């Protein structure tokens, strides 16, 4: 039986959404103070840690690759929110507002995944998780370049498109590492 990508994508996002909601309860949307470059660096350290764990095969802090991919999804959605809203000097939205924005961007990522998945014929299913990591690191390098050029590009996708791709590749990793393992 062929797995249903939409359902699996939804299950993966639901796992991440649950963590996001719980952290909102603990911290409120304190991430509203993060500037875009700080979010890019946060995404980078998560992706770099994934690569280190893939290469070395050991974690000294006891957390594996799966939680880091889930963090990439959540920080990616935060990044999209920050691109839309800009950063703030203090928490300026409620948890409910943050969750509504989360859901909106998660839906946008699902819509993009459906289009690309159609065109690419579910190629992600035959890829290695380590390839997702490398692609994510490449996209983060691109984002840094765009940020360093104050958002000016000649022929490239913008920061938001790269972040959405990071979210989608991370979601594919969660599907492979968690959803399909159940």
Backbone as a ProteinNet text record, in pm:
[ID]
protein_1_A
[PRIMARY]
XXXXXXXXXXXXXXXXXXXXXXXXXXXXXXXXXXXXXXXXXXXXXXXXXXXXXXXXXXXXXXXXXXXXXXXXXXXXXXXXXXXXXXXXXXXXXXXXXXXXXXXXXXXXXXXXXXXXXXXXXXXXXXXXXXXXXXXXXXXXXXXXXXXXXXXXXXXXXXXXXXXXXXXXXXXXXXXXXXXXXX
[TERTIARY]
83.9	0	88.5	61	137.4	101.3	203.5	174.1	111.3	24.8	-39	45.8	109.7	202.3	131.6	12.7	-60.2	-86.3	-129.9	-157.8	-30.3	76.4	202.3	257.9	246.3	290.3	212.8	81.9	-2.3	35.1	64.3	104.8	235.9	330.3	459.5	442.2	363.2	339.5	265.2	171.6	99.3	194.3	293.6	393.1	469.2	508.1	583.2	494.5	371.7	277	253	246.4	225.9	342.8	463.2	581.5	578.7	547.7	541.2	441.1	324.4	219.9	265	330	377.8	486.6	573.3	678.3	619.6	512.8	444.3	389.4	335.5	283.3	396.6	512.3	625.7	688.3	704.8	784.6	710.3	584.1	511.2	589.9	547.6	623.7	747	835.1	956.4	1046.3	1029.4	1106.3	1074.9	974.1	941	1058.2	1149.5	1264.4	1379.5	1371.5	1479.1	1475.7	1589.2	1602.6	1620.8	1593.2	1605	1741.3	1849	1982.3	2002.5	1944.3	1955.2	1877	1763	1686.8	1761.6	1824.3	1904.5	2014.8	2080.4	2185.7	2130	2011.8	1948.8	1918.4	1865.3	1840.8	1972.6	2077.1	2207.9	2262.8	2256.2	2314.4	2236.3	2106.1	2027.2	2068.6	2078.8	2117	2260.6	2348.6	2488.5	2498	2417.2	2416	2366.9	2265.5	2216.6	2330.1	2401.9	2510.6	2618.1	2652.3	2752.6	2707.6	2580.5	2529.4	2528.7	2497	2498.1	2639.7	2736.8	2875.8	2939.4	2919.5	2986.2	2908.2	2775.3	2692.6	2676.2	2720.3	2704.4	2662.9	2581	2532.6	2573.3	2646.8	2690.2	2584.9	2484.9	2378.1	2252.7	2255.4	2148.1	2026.6	2027.5	1915.7	1961.7	1871.9	1906.5	1870.2	1866.6	1842.7	1697.2	1604.6	1462.2	1421.2	1455.5	1414.9	1473.1	1589.8	1650.7	1576	1532.1	1450.8	1317.9	1261.5	1136.9	1159.9	1274.7	1308.4	1325.7	1382.4	1395.6	1259	1162	1026.2	971.7	981.5	924.9	999.2	1131.6	1206.3	1185.2	1166	1136.3	1005.5	903.9	774.9	789.3	866.6	894.6	962.3	1055.6	1123.7	1026.4	931	830.6	744.5	710.1	632.7	713.9	840.9	925.2	945.4	954.8	965.4	841.3	725	599.9	584.9	609.4	578.7	695.7	817.2	934	957.5	1073.4	1101.4	1049.1	1036.3	981.3	1080.2	1063.6	1148.7	1093.2	971.1	909.6	801.9	754.9	649.6	526.5	481.1	371.7	255.3	248.8	134	99.3	-24.1	-70.4	-31.6	-42.4	-18.6	-117.1	-242.3	-343.1	-308.3	-260.5	-219.4	-100.4	-6.4	110	67.5	-26	-73	-146.3	-225.1	-295.5	-195.4	-90.2	13.6	87.3	114.7	179	97	-33.2	-120.9	-126.6	-128	-132.6	-6.8	109.3	233.9	252.3	207.5	212.9	128.2	13.1	-72.8	-4.4	61.1	134.1	244	312.5	417.1	357.6	243.8	174.9	134.5	80.6	40	159.3	272.3	393	442.2	441.9	486.1	401.2	271.4	183.5	223.4	248.7	286.2	419.5	519.1	651.7	650.2	577.2	570.1	507.1	409.3	348.5	451.8	521.2	616.7	738.9	781.8	901.5	870.1	743.2	705.8	749.7	736.2	771.3	916.1	1005.3	1146.9	1205.1	1149.5	1200.4	1198.5	1105.9	1095.3	1217.6	1285	1403.1	1534	1522.9	1642.5	1683.3	1809	1860.2	1831.1	1807.7	1786.5	1908.8	2027	2149.3	2150.6	2086	2075.7	1986.8	1880.6	1797.1	1882.6	1967	2053.4	2143.1	2205.7	2296.3	2221.3	2104.2	2023.6	1983	1944.9	1907	2025.2	2143.1	2261.8	2292.8	2273.5	2294.9	2195.9	2070.7	1968.5	1997.6	2049	2085.2	2201.2	2295.2	2405.6	2351.5	2255.7	2192.1	2120.6	2048.3	1977.8	2077.4	2189.1	2291.4	2340.2	2362.8	2407.8	2303.2	2178.2	2070.1	2061.6	2071.5	2068.9	2186	2303.8	2422.1	2407.7	2321.6	2295.1	2166.3	2122	2000	1877.3	1870.1	1753.4	1751.8	1854	1857.6	1912.8	1835.1	1879	1856.1	1926.3	1909.5	1819.4	1846.1	1771.7	1728.2	1739.4	1717	1583.9	1540.3	1422.6	1456.4	1356.1	1377.8	1399.3	1418.4	1440.6	1321.5	1200.2	1082	1072.9	1106	1102.2	1203.7	1322.5	1424.5	1382.1	1321.7	1274.7	1164.1	1074.1	967.6	1025.8	1128.9	1194.3	1260	1322.5	1383	1276	1163.3	1052.6	1007.2	992	941.9	1043	1171.8	1270.9	1277	1265	1264.2	1141.8	1029.3	907.7	924.1	986.8	1014.6	1102.8	1200.1	1287.3	1206.3	1116	1032.5	945.6	893.5	813.3	898.1	1018.2	1103.9	1152.2	1184.1	1242.8	1139.6	1019	918.2	790.1	727.7	594.2	602.4	698.6	708	766.5	827	884.2	779.9	666	561	488.6
-118.3	0	124.7	217.5	340.5	434.4	485.7	579.6	708.2	768.9	893.7	1009.3	1079.8	1185.9	1297.1	1336.6	1442.5	1403.5	1279.8	1233.7	1229.8	1175.8	1167.4	1306.9	1396.8	1534.6	1596.3	1576	1627.9	1570.1	1441	1378.3	1438.1	1458.9	1516.1	1658.7	1737.9	1876.3	1877	1785.4	1778.6	1752.6	1666.6	1640.9	1769.4	1842	1966.8	2074.9	2080.6	2180.5	2161	2035.6	2006.6	2060.6	2039.3	2092.4	2244.5	2304.1	2449.6	2506.9	2445.9	2491.1	2482.8	2373.7	2356.5	2458.5	2485.8	2585.3	2726	2752.3	2880.9	2897.2	2789.7	2794.3	2828.6	2765.8	2787.4	2926.9	2971.9	3091.9	3207.5	3185.3	3280	3296.5	3384.5	3399.8	3490.3	3447.4	3525	3537.2	3446.3	3449.6	3572.5	3648.6	3770.7	3869.2	3855.3	3945.1	3904.6	3788.8	3741.6	3813.2	3868.3	3926.7	3813.2	3838.6	3731	3661.8	3737.8	3675.5	3582.7	3616.3	3529.1	3399.7	3409.2	3288.4	3201.7	3265	3189.2	3114	3181.3	3114.8	3002.3	3020.5	2914.8	2793.5	2817.3	2707.4	2639.1	2720.7	2666.4	2573.3	2616.4	2529.8	2398.7	2403.3	2279.7	2186.5	2241.8	2160.8	2110	2193.8	2153.4	2040.7	2048	1941.3	1809.9	1819.1	1698.4	1635	1718.1	1663.7	1600.9	1666.7	1611.9	1477.1	1467.1	1339.7	1232.9	1271	1174.4	1123.5	1212.7	1176.4	1097.4	1143.8	1079.4	961.4	965.9	859.2	862.5	970.3	977.2	1116.4	1116.8	1240.6	1245	1347.1	1359.1	1423.4	1490.6	1550.6	1463.5	1350.7	1253.6	1273.5	1375.7	1394	1355.2	1294.5	1247.4	1344.2	1291.8	1369.7	1413.1	1327	1357	1488.4	1510.8	1638.1	1761.4	1745.1	1858.3	1889.7	1787.5	1812.4	1877.3	1833.7	1893.9	2040.2	2068.8	2207.2	2291.4	2232.2	2305.3	2345.1	2257.3	2289.3	2406.4	2397.3	2502.2	2634.6	2631.4	2755.8	2810.3	2721.2	2767.2	2843.9	2791.4	2861.6	2993.9	2993.7	3119.4	3217.6	3168.1	3252.8	3315.6	3238.5	3292	3398.4	3373.5	3473	3601.7	3588.1	3705.3	3782	3711.4	3779.9	3864	3810	3883.3	3998.8	3972.2	4068.5	4158.6	4117.4	4188	4146.9	4181.9	4147.8	4257.6	4225	4319	4335.2	4439.3	4462	4396.3	4345.6	4272	4181.6	4090.4	4000	4084.4	4074.1	4160.3	4083.6	3953.9	3876.1	3770.1	3728.6	3625.5	3487.8	3390.6	3252.3	3210.7	3253.8	3218.5	3279.2	3402.9	3465.7	3390.8	3352.7	3278	3143.3	3075.4	2945.8	2961.8	3068.5	3092.5	3115.2	3190.8	3212.4	3081.9	3004.3	2874	2789.5	2779.4	2697.6	2748.9	2879.6	2938.5	2903.9	2917.4	2886.4	2737.1	2655.9	2510.9	2471.8	2535.9	2509	2553.4	2668.4	2716	2618.6	2562.4	2464.1	2336.5	2294.1	2177.2	2202.3	2319.8	2352.6	2349.2	2405.6	2403.5	2260.4	2182.4	2043.6	1966.8	1988.1	1917.6	1947.6	2074	2113.3	2051.4	2065.7	2013.2	1860.6	1800.5	1655.5	1600.3	1669.5	1629.6	1635.2	1747.6	1767.6	1676.2	1646.2	1563.9	1416.3	1380.1	1239.5	1171.5	1242.1	1188.2	1138.3	1207.2	1169.1	1166.8	1247.6	1253.5	1118.2	1031.9	900.1	813.1	839.2	760.8	827.4	942.9	1014.5	967.5	987.8	961	1081.4	1056.3	1165.1	1256.7	1199.7	1281.3	1379.6	1345.3	1439.6	1557.9	1532	1643.2	1739.8	1684.5	1767.6	1855.4	1796.2	1872.2	1980.1	1948.1	2047.3	2160.3	2127.2	2229.5	2321.2	2263.9	2346.5	2436.8	2385.7	2466.5	2582	2553.6	2658.9	2764.2	2722.3	2818.5	2907.4	2849.1	2929.2	3032	2991.7	3084.8	3197.5	3161.3	3262.7	3362.6	3314.1	3404.4	3502.1	3451.7	3537.8	3644.4	3602.6	3698	3802.4	3757.8	3852	3949.6	3898.2	3984.3	4087.3	4056.8	4149.8	4228.5	4232	4305.4	4263.1	4135.1	4080.2	4097.3	4160.9	4184.7	4063	4012.4	3900.3	3935.8	3866.7	3889.8	3783.3	3657.3	3549.1	3441.2	3465.7	3360.2	3374.6	3261.8	3265.2	3347.1	3395.6	3474.8	3389.6	3456.9	3390.3	3301.8	3352.7	3274.8	3142.6	3142.6	3017.3	2917	2965.4	2876.5	2820.3	2903.1	2854.7	2750.9	2774.9	2676.7	2543.5	2548.2	2424.1	2354.1	2430.8	2372.8	2303.1	2368.4	2308.3	2179.1	2181.2	2062	1947	1975.6	1867.8	1813.7	1902.1	1857.2	1771.1	1806.9	1727.3	1589.8	1583.5	1452.9	1368.6	1432.8	1360.1	1306.4	1388.4	1342.4	1224.9	1231.5	1119.8	992.8	1003.4	884.4	833.5	924.4	885.1	846.6	898.4	875.8	811.8	876.7	832.6	693.1	671.2	542	433.1	472.5	375	319.8	390.8	347.1	224.3
0	0	0	-89.1	-100.2	14.1	83.6	192.6	139.3	218.1	180.7	235.1	143.8	182.6	259.3	215.9	286.5	432.3	453.4	589.7	673.3	616.5	688.7	718.9	623.6	642.9	759.5	759.7	867.2	1002.6	1007.8	1133.7	1185.1	1094.3	1133.7	1185.3	1115.6	1158.5	1292.4	1310.8	1438.9	1556.3	1536.6	1641.3	1675.3	1572.6	1592.5	1652.7	1607.4	1658.3	1807.6	1849.8	1991.4	2075	2029.8	2099.8	2098.9	1983.8	1971.7	2071.7	2080.2	2171.4	2317.2	2352.2	2489.9	2523.6	2428.2	2453.4	2460.1	2384.7	2397.7	2539.4	2592.7	2730.1	2827.8	2807.3	2897.2	2881.8	2756.5	2729.3	2665.8	2626.7	2542	2410.5	2320.9	2196.3	2215.7	2305.3	2334.2	2210.9	2116.3	1992	1907.3	1943.2	1867.4	1867.3	1960.5	1969.5	1877.4	1817.1	1729.3	1594.6	1558.1	1424.1	1323.5	1196.4	1096.5	1096.3	1108.4	1105.7	1225.5	1339.6	1456.9	1435.6	1370.2	1338.1	1238	1139.9	1043.8	1116.8	1211.2	1287.5	1373.8	1429.4	1509.4	1421.3	1303.9	1209.1	1172.1	1152.4	1114.5	1222.7	1350.3	1453.7	1467.7	1444.2	1447.7	1332.8	1212.1	1096.2	1108.9	1159.6	1177.9	1280.5	1385.8	1485.3	1424.3	1338.9	1271.5	1191	1115.3	1033.3	1122.1	1231.1	1322.8	1377.5	1417.4	1467.4	1358.5	1236.3	1125.3	1099.1	1107.9	1077.4	1191.7	1315.4	1429.4	1486	1471	1524.2	1674.9	1740	1884.5	1929.5	2034.8	2093.7	2239.9	2276.8	2415.5	2504.4	2444.6	2525.2	2528.7	2461	2473.5	2384	2300.6	2207.7	2068.5	1994.4	1862	1751	1633.1	1512	1500.4	1534.4	1518.4	1585.4	1712.7	1774.7	1704.6	1644.9	1574.4	1445.1	1372.7	1252.8	1292.7	1404.7	1451.5	1489.9	1549.4	1582.9	1456.4	1351.6	1224.4	1170.7	1183.6	1138.9	1220.1	1350.5	1436.1	1420.4	1419.7	1399	1257.6	1161.8	1025.9	1020.6	1087.2	1090.9	1166.2	1274.3	1343.5	1247.1	1168	1069.7	971	923.9	830.7	899.2	1024.1	1099.8	1113.8	1147.8	1167.1	1036.1	924.8	795.3	768.2	804.7	783.6	882.2	1009.2	1114.9	1153.3	1118.8	1169.5	1313.8	1366.6	1505.5	1596.4	1724.2	1822.2	1937.3	2012.8	2130.3	2255.3	2245.7	2355.7	2296	2375.6	2328.4	2297	2173.4	2127.4	2064.7	2092.6	2044.1	2147.4	2141.7	2234.2	2182.4	2269.1	2227.5	2119.1	2131.6	2030.4	1895.1	1894.8	1768.5	1707.9	1793	1745.1	1686.5	1751.5	1700.9	1568.1	1553.8	1427.3	1313.8	1342.2	1241.1	1210.6	1312.9	1294.5	1197.1	1224.8	1141.8	997.9	981.7	848	768.2	831.3	760	739.7	833.4	813.8	692.1	677.5	561.3	432.2	434.5	315.7	276.7	376.4	347.7	289.9	341.8	287.5	142.3	114.3	-22.8	-117.6	-74.1	-157.4	-175.9	-68.8	-78.9	-179.1	-177.6	-272.2	-416.5	-445.3	-582.1	-621.5	-536.1	-568.3	-570.5	-478.4	-473.4	-600.8	-653.4	-780.2	-892.1	-900.7	-1009.7	-999.1	-877.2	-857.3	-835.7	-838.3	-829.4	-699.9	-588.6	-457.3	-449.8	-518.1	-517.4	-376.6	-286.2	-148.6	-80.4	-120.9	-57.5	-85.7	-197.6	-234.8	-194	-131	-85.9	53.3	84.6	218.7	307.6	435.7	530.9	533.5	519.7	519.7	402.1	292.8	180.5	217.1	292.4	340	421.4	507.9	591.4	505.6	406	319.1	241.1	193.2	119.8	213.4	335.4	433.3	462.8	484.1	508.9	389.5	268.9	148.9	143.2	173.7	172.9	280	393.8	498.2	454.1	382.6	328.4	229.5	149	55.2	128.8	235.2	314.3	372	424.1	478.9	372	253.2	142.9	110.3	105	75.9	187.6	311.2	424.1	415.7	381.1	369.9	258	161	49.5	72.5	198.8	237.4	157.6	125.1	58	-92.8	-147.6	-291.5	-363.8	-458.2	-540.9	-687.3	-773.6	-917.9	-979.3	-944.8	-1008.9	-911.3	-784.3	-685.8	-613.9	-557.5	-470.8	-347.8	-281.3	-161.9	-38.2	72	199.7	235.6	216.2	253.6	179.7	51.2	-26.5	25.4	59.7	114.3	249.4	333.2	463.7	445.6	352.6	329.4	281.9	199.3	156.9	275.4	365.3	485.7	569.3	585.8	662.4	596.2	464.6	395.9	399.8	377.5	387.8	530.5	628.4	768	796.9	737.9	755.9	693.2	577.5	516.3	608.6	673.1	766.2	884.1	937.9	1049.6	1004.6	883.5	831.7	828.3	773.3	761.6	897.4	986.4	1115.5	1221.5	1208.1	1313.4	1260.7	1165.1	1119.1	1056.1	968.5	901.6	991.8	1101.8	1196	1291.2	1302.7	1397.1	1348.9
[MASK]
++++++++++++++++++++++++++++++++++++++++++++++++++++++++++++++++++++++++++++++++++++++++++++++++++++++++++++++++++++++++++++++++++++++++++++++++++++++++++++++++++++++++++++++++++++++

